[in-house]
Amino acid sequence: GGQLTVTGTVRDGVEPGCLLLDAEQGRYLLIGGERGELRAGTRVQVTGRVVPDLMSTCQQGEPLVVASIQPVP
């Protein structure tokens, strides 16, 4: 997939260490990115690339490989 920018709230996944982004466009599994900026309950804008066939133990959300993160006030 191509680059995608979505805004939403970071949530903890069911599996330990898994972070999801609840956005209007859907729920994304956040892969990579600076974890210090990705805390549950934080509202952020994430730019990245969707990789639908990426293998993960998280079993939730559409995998989104993070390229950049911006805080949203």
N, CA, C and O atoms as CSV, one atom per row, in Angstrom:
chain,resi,resn,atom,element,x,y,z
A,1,GLY,N,N,0.821,-1.204,0.000
A,1,GLY,CA,C,0.000,0.000,0.000
A,1,GLY,C,C,0.846,1.241,0.000
A,1,GLY,O,O,2.047,1.188,0.263
A,2,GLY,N,N,0.211,2.375,-0.299
A,2,GLY,CA,C,0.901,3.658,-0.314
A,2,GLY,C,C,0.895,4.311,1.056
A,2,GLY,O,O,0.403,3.746,2.033
A,3,GLN,N,N,1.452,5.515,1.106
A,3,GLN,CA,C,1.478,6.269,2.351
A,3,GLN,C,C,0.064,6.644,2.766
A,3,GLN,O,O,-0.797,6.904,1.926
A,4,LEU,N,N,-0.159,6.667,4.063
A,4,LEU,CA,C,-1.468,6.950,4.628
A,4,LEU,C,C,-1.250,7.788,5.877
A,4,LEU,O,O,-0.328,7.516,6.646
A,5,THR,N,N,-2.082,8.805,6.095
A,5,THR,CA,C,-2.029,9.594,7.320
A,5,THR,C,C,-3.377,9.486,8.007
A,5,THR,O,O,-4.409,9.801,7.415
A,6,VAL,N,N,-3.368,9.036,9.272
A,6,VAL,CA,C,-4.601,8.865,10.040
A,6,VAL,C,C,-4.434,9.504,11.409
A,6,VAL,O,O,-3.331,9.556,11.954
A,7,THR,N,N,-5.538,9.989,11.957
A,7,THR,CA,C,-5.557,10.596,13.281
A,7,THR,C,C,-6.480,9.778,14.160
A,7,THR,O,O,-7.573,9.393,13.745
A,8,GLY,N,N,-6.033,9.517,15.376
A,8,GLY,CA,C,-6.861,8.754,16.287
A,8,GLY,C,C,-6.240,8.660,17.663
A,8,GLY,O,O,-5.288,9.373,17.980
A,9,THR,N,N,-6.788,7.772,18.478
A,9,THR,CA,C,-6.345,7.582,19.857
A,9,THR,C,C,-5.642,6.239,19.987
A,9,THR,O,O,-6.142,5.213,19.525
A,10,VAL,N,N,-4.483,6.261,20.619
A,10,VAL,CA,C,-3.699,5.047,20.836
A,10,VAL,C,C,-4.359,4.227,21.940
A,10,VAL,O,O,-4.757,4.770,22.970
A,11,ARG,N,N,-4.473,2.931,21.723
A,11,ARG,CA,C,-5.046,1.995,22.698
A,11,ARG,C,C,-4.112,0.805,22.857
A,11,ARG,O,O,-3.397,0.433,21.927
A,12,ASP,N,N,-4.126,0.212,24.052
A,12,ASP,CA,C,-3.390,-1.040,24.259
A,12,ASP,C,C,-4.146,-2.159,23.559
A,12,ASP,O,O,-5.376,-2.196,23.582
A,13,GLY,N,N,-3.404,-3.071,22.937
A,13,GLY,CA,C,-4.018,-4.244,22.337
A,13,GLY,C,C,-4.247,-5.318,23.383
A,13,GLY,O,O,-3.854,-5.168,24.540
A,14,VAL,N,N,-4.882,-6.394,22.970
A,14,VAL,CA,C,-5.147,-7.510,23.864
A,14,VAL,C,C,-3.834,-8.197,24.257
A,14,VAL,O,O,-3.650,-8.589,25.410
A,15,GLU,N,N,-2.933,-8.337,23.292
A,15,GLU,CA,C,-1.638,-8.972,23.550
A,15,GLU,C,C,-0.657,-7.950,24.119
A,15,GLU,O,O,-0.700,-6.784,23.726
A,16,PRO,N,N,0.232,-8.356,25.040
A,16,PRO,CA,C,1.209,-7.435,25.619
A,16,PRO,C,C,2.105,-6.808,24.549
A,16,PRO,O,O,2.556,-7.493,23.631
A,17,GLY,N,N,2.358,-5.517,24.673
A,17,GLY,CA,C,3.247,-4.821,23.751
A,17,GLY,C,C,2.601,-4.384,22.449
A,17,GLY,O,O,3.258,-3.751,21.622
A,18,CYS,N,N,1.338,-4.703,22.247
A,18,CYS,CA,C,0.645,-4.336,21.012
A,18,CYS,C,C,-0.086,-3.009,21.213
A,18,CYS,O,O,-0.807,-2.829,22.194
A,19,LEU,N,N,0.108,-2.083,20.270
A,19,LEU,CA,C,-0.574,-0.799,20.322
A,19,LEU,C,C,-1.447,-0.634,19.091
A,19,LEU,O,O,-1.029,-0.934,17.973
A,20,LEU,N,N,-2.652,-0.159,19.305
A,20,LEU,CA,C,-3.607,0.068,18.225
A,20,LEU,C,C,-3.903,1.545,18.123
A,20,LEU,O,O,-3.772,2.281,19.101
A,21,LEU,N,N,-4.300,1.980,16.945
A,21,LEU,CA,C,-4.773,3.338,16.738
A,21,LEU,C,C,-6.229,3.251,16.316
A,21,LEU,O,O,-6.548,2.726,15.249
A,22,ASP,N,N,-7.110,3.773,17.165
A,22,ASP,CA,C,-8.531,3.852,16.821
A,22,ASP,C,C,-8.742,5.145,16.060
A,22,ASP,O,O,-8.667,6.230,16.637
A,23,ALA,N,N,-9.009,5.033,14.760
A,23,ALA,CA,C,-9.201,6.187,13.886
A,23,ALA,C,C,-10.567,6.084,13.225
A,23,ALA,O,O,-11.184,5.019,13.223
A,24,GLU,N,N,-11.037,7.189,12.664
A,24,GLU,CA,C,-12.320,7.172,11.949
A,24,GLU,C,C,-12.292,6.181,10.800
A,24,GLU,O,O,-13.310,5.570,10.476
A,25,GLN,N,N,-11.117,6.020,10.177
A,25,GLN,CA,C,-10.980,5.134,9.017
A,25,GLN,C,C,-10.912,3.663,9.405
A,25,GLN,O,O,-11.026,2.790,8.545
A,26,GLY,N,N,-10.727,3.378,10.706
A,26,GLY,CA,C,-10.635,1.989,11.135
A,26,GLY,C,C,-9.668,1.840,12.292
A,26,GLY,O,O,-9.248,2.826,12.898
A,27,ARG,N,N,-9.321,0.607,12.591
A,27,ARG,CA,C,-8.393,0.309,13.683
A,27,ARG,C,C,-7.107,-0.223,13.069
A,27,ARG,O,O,-7.122,-1.161,12.272
A,28,TYR,N,N,-5.992,0.396,13.455
A,28,TYR,CA,C,-4.689,0.035,12.900
A,28,TYR,C,C,-3.776,-0.494,13.990
A,28,TYR,O,O,-3.767,0.018,15.110
A,29,LEU,N,N,-3.016,-1.513,13.659
A,29,LEU,CA,C,-1.976,-2.038,14.531
A,29,LEU,C,C,-0.709,-1.257,14.219
A,29,LEU,O,O,-0.229,-1.289,13.086
A,30,LEU,N,N,-0.157,-0.556,15.208
A,30,LEU,CA,C,1.013,0.283,14.983
A,30,LEU,C,C,2.286,-0.545,15.067
A,30,LEU,O,O,2.589,-1.139,16.102
A,31,ILE,N,N,3.025,-0.575,13.965
A,31,ILE,CA,C,4.268,-1.332,13.858
A,31,ILE,C,C,5.410,-0.329,13.800
A,31,ILE,O,O,5.442,0.530,12.919
A,32,GLY,N,N,6.346,-0.436,14.733
A,32,GLY,CA,C,7.482,0.485,14.769
A,32,GLY,C,C,7.078,1.823,15.366
A,32,GLY,O,O,6.086,1.923,16.087
A,33,GLY,N,N,7.855,2.840,15.059
A,33,GLY,CA,C,7.581,4.165,15.606
A,33,GLY,C,C,8.213,4.329,16.974
A,33,GLY,O,O,8.617,3.352,17.605
A,34,GLU,N,N,8.294,5.545,17.417
A,34,GLU,CA,C,8.874,5.863,18.723
A,34,GLU,C,C,7.856,5.560,19.805
A,34,GLU,O,O,6.863,6.276,19.939
A,35,ARG,N,N,8.085,4.517,20.573
A,35,ARG,CA,C,7.105,4.067,21.574
A,35,ARG,C,C,6.880,5.108,22.669
A,35,ARG,O,O,5.826,5.108,23.305
A,36,GLY,N,N,7.851,5.995,22.900
A,36,GLY,CA,C,7.665,7.055,23.890
A,36,GLY,C,C,6.551,8.005,23.507
A,36,GLY,O,O,5.920,8.614,24.371
A,37,GLU,N,N,6.306,8.133,22.209
A,37,GLU,CA,C,5.244,9.008,21.702
A,37,GLU,C,C,3.920,8.264,21.553
A,37,GLU,O,O,2.879,8.886,21.343
A,38,LEU,N,N,3.956,6.951,21.658
A,38,LEU,CA,C,2.764,6.120,21.474
A,38,LEU,C,C,2.347,5.510,22.808
A,38,LEU,O,O,2.702,4.373,23.120
A,39,ARG,N,N,1.604,6.265,23.579
A,39,ARG,CA,C,1.108,5.774,24.866
A,39,ARG,C,C,-0.405,5.675,24.801
A,39,ARG,O,O,-1.060,6.512,24.180
A,40,ALA,N,N,-0.957,4.662,25.434
A,40,ALA,CA,C,-2.408,4.475,25.450
A,40,ALA,C,C,-3.092,5.738,25.962
A,40,ALA,O,O,-2.686,6.315,26.971
A,41,GLY,N,N,-4.131,6.156,25.255
A,41,GLY,CA,C,-4.895,7.339,25.618
A,41,GLY,C,C,-4.434,8.608,24.919
A,41,GLY,O,O,-5.120,9.628,24.977
A,42,THR,N,N,-3.279,8.558,24.257
A,42,THR,CA,C,-2.735,9.723,23.554
A,42,THR,C,C,-3.382,9.852,22.181
A,42,THR,O,O,-3.582,8.864,21.475
A,43,ARG,N,N,-3.705,11.096,21.815
A,43,ARG,CA,C,-4.257,11.357,20.481
A,43,ARG,C,C,-3.109,11.796,19.578
A,43,ARG,O,O,-2.383,12.739,19.893
A,44,VAL,N,N,-2.955,11.099,18.448
A,44,VAL,CA,C,-1.830,11.353,17.543
A,44,VAL,C,C,-2.264,11.292,16.084
A,44,VAL,O,O,-3.314,10.747,15.742
A,45,GLN,N,N,-1.418,11.872,15.239
A,45,GLN,CA,C,-1.556,11.723,13.785
A,45,GLN,C,C,-0.360,10.879,13.342
A,45,GLN,O,O,0.794,11.233,13.585
A,46,VAL,N,N,-0.660,9.765,12.693
A,46,VAL,CA,C,0.387,8.831,12.284
A,46,VAL,C,C,0.410,8.742,10.758
A,46,VAL,O,O,-0.627,8.593,10.110
A,47,THR,N,N,1.612,8.838,10.206
A,47,THR,CA,C,1.805,8.607,8.774
A,47,THR,C,C,2.591,7.316,8.638
A,47,THR,O,O,3.568,7.085,9.350
A,48,GLY,N,N,2.152,6.487,7.717
A,48,GLY,CA,C,2.826,5.210,7.517
A,48,GLY,C,C,2.271,4.488,6.310
A,48,GLY,O,O,1.591,5.069,5.464
A,49,ARG,N,N,2.578,3.211,6.254
A,49,ARG,CA,C,2.194,2.371,5.118
A,49,ARG,C,C,1.472,1.145,5.637
A,49,ARG,O,O,1.981,0.439,6.507
A,50,VAL,N,N,0.294,0.893,5.107
A,50,VAL,CA,C,-0.473,-0.294,5.477
A,50,VAL,C,C,0.128,-1.512,4.778
A,50,VAL,O,O,0.368,-1.503,3.571
A,51,VAL,N,N,0.364,-2.561,5.571
A,51,VAL,CA,C,0.918,-3.815,5.042
A,51,VAL,C,C,-0.025,-4.936,5.483
A,51,VAL,O,O,0.205,-5.571,6.512
A,52,PRO,N,N,-1.104,-5.185,4.695
A,52,PRO,CA,C,-2.155,-6.109,5.117
A,52,PRO,C,C,-1.694,-7.533,5.415
A,52,PRO,O,O,-2.284,-8.195,6.268
A,53,ASP,N,N,-0.652,-8.024,4.732
A,53,ASP,CA,C,-0.245,-9.416,4.916
A,53,ASP,C,C,0.932,-9.568,5.877
A,53,ASP,O,O,1.570,-10.619,5.905
A,54,LEU,N,N,1.226,-8.534,6.662
A,54,LEU,CA,C,2.306,-8.597,7.643
A,54,LEU,C,C,1.916,-9.541,8.779
A,54,LEU,O,O,0.820,-9.431,9.328
A,55,MET,N,N,2.798,-10.458,9.129
A,55,MET,CA,C,2.539,-11.408,10.209
A,55,MET,C,C,2.783,-10.727,11.551
A,55,MET,O,O,3.759,-9.995,11.716
A,56,SER,N,N,1.894,-10.971,12.504
A,56,SER,CA,C,2.017,-10.371,13.824
A,56,SER,C,C,1.352,-11.267,14.863
A,56,SER,O,O,0.422,-12.009,14.548
A,57,THR,N,N,1.828,-11.194,16.093
A,57,THR,CA,C,1.196,-11.933,17.180
A,57,THR,C,C,0.050,-11.139,17.787
A,57,THR,O,O,-0.653,-11.648,18.660
A,58,CYS,N,N,-0.153,-9.907,17.346
A,58,CYS,CA,C,-1.150,-9.025,17.966
A,58,CYS,C,C,-2.589,-9.396,17.605
A,58,CYS,O,O,-3.493,-9.203,18.418
A,59,GLN,N,N,-2.809,-9.913,16.428
A,59,GLN,CA,C,-4.120,-10.416,16.008
A,59,GLN,C,C,-5.237,-9.383,16.066
A,59,GLN,O,O,-6.405,-9.750,16.191
A,60,GLN,N,N,-4.903,-8.109,15.977
A,60,GLN,CA,C,-5.920,-7.052,15.971
A,60,GLN,C,C,-5.474,-5.967,15.012
A,60,GLN,O,O,-4.278,-5.721,14.860
A,61,GLY,N,N,-6.420,-5.323,14.370
A,61,GLY,CA,C,-6.133,-4.156,13.554
A,61,GLY,C,C,-5.411,-4.467,12.262
A,61,GLY,O,O,-4.869,-5.555,12.071
A,62,GLU,N,N,-5.417,-3.485,11.384
A,62,GLU,CA,C,-4.712,-3.581,10.106
A,62,GLU,C,C,-3.293,-3.055,10.328
A,62,GLU,O,O,-3.131,-1.922,10.783
A,63,PRO,N,N,-2.254,-3.852,10.017
A,63,PRO,CA,C,-0.879,-3.424,10.288
A,63,PRO,C,C,-0.506,-2.135,9.553
A,63,PRO,O,O,-0.655,-2.032,8.335
A,64,LEU,N,N,-0.018,-1.152,10.320
A,64,LEU,CA,C,0.416,0.133,9.784
A,64,LEU,C,C,1.852,0.361,10.236
A,64,LEU,O,O,2.111,0.571,11.421
A,65,VAL,N,N,2.791,0.318,9.279
A,65,VAL,CA,C,4.205,0.540,9.581
A,65,VAL,C,C,4.408,2.052,9.704
A,65,VAL,O,O,4.257,2.789,8.729
A,66,VAL,N,N,4.751,2.505,10.913
A,66,VAL,CA,C,4.816,3.924,11.237
A,66,VAL,C,C,6.059,4.576,10.642
A,66,VAL,O,O,7.175,4.088,10.819
A,67,ALA,N,N,5.847,5.701,9.922
A,67,ALA,CA,C,6.951,6.501,9.402
A,67,ALA,C,C,7.137,7.741,10.266
A,67,ALA,O,O,8.271,8.146,10.522
A,68,SER,N,N,6.041,8.353,10.721
A,68,SER,CA,C,6.128,9.537,11.583
A,68,SER,C,C,4.903,9.652,12.474
A,68,SER,O,O,3.826,9.142,12.166
A,69,ILE,N,N,5.107,10.345,13.598
A,69,ILE,CA,C,4.058,10.538,14.594
A,69,ILE,C,C,4.031,12.014,14.962
A,69,ILE,O,O,5.074,12.620,15.210
A,70,GLN,N,N,2.835,12.588,14.995
A,70,GLN,CA,C,2.662,13.974,15.441
A,70,GLN,C,C,1.609,13.983,16.542
A,70,GLN,O,O,0.552,13.370,16.390
A,71,PRO,N,N,1.887,14.679,17.664
A,71,PRO,CA,C,0.860,14.804,18.685
A,71,PRO,C,C,-0.302,15.671,18.178
A,71,PRO,O,O,-0.093,16.597,17.394
A,72,VAL,N,N,-1.493,15.376,18.618
A,72,VAL,CA,C,-2.672,16.167,18.253
A,72,VAL,C,C,-3.213,16.775,19.551
A,72,VAL,O,O,-3.494,16.051,20.507
A,73,PRO,N,N,-3.358,18.101,19.584
A,73,PRO,CA,C,-3.846,18.741,20.817
A,73,PRO,C,C,-5.267,18.363,21.165
A,73,PRO,O,O,-5.800,18.828,22.173
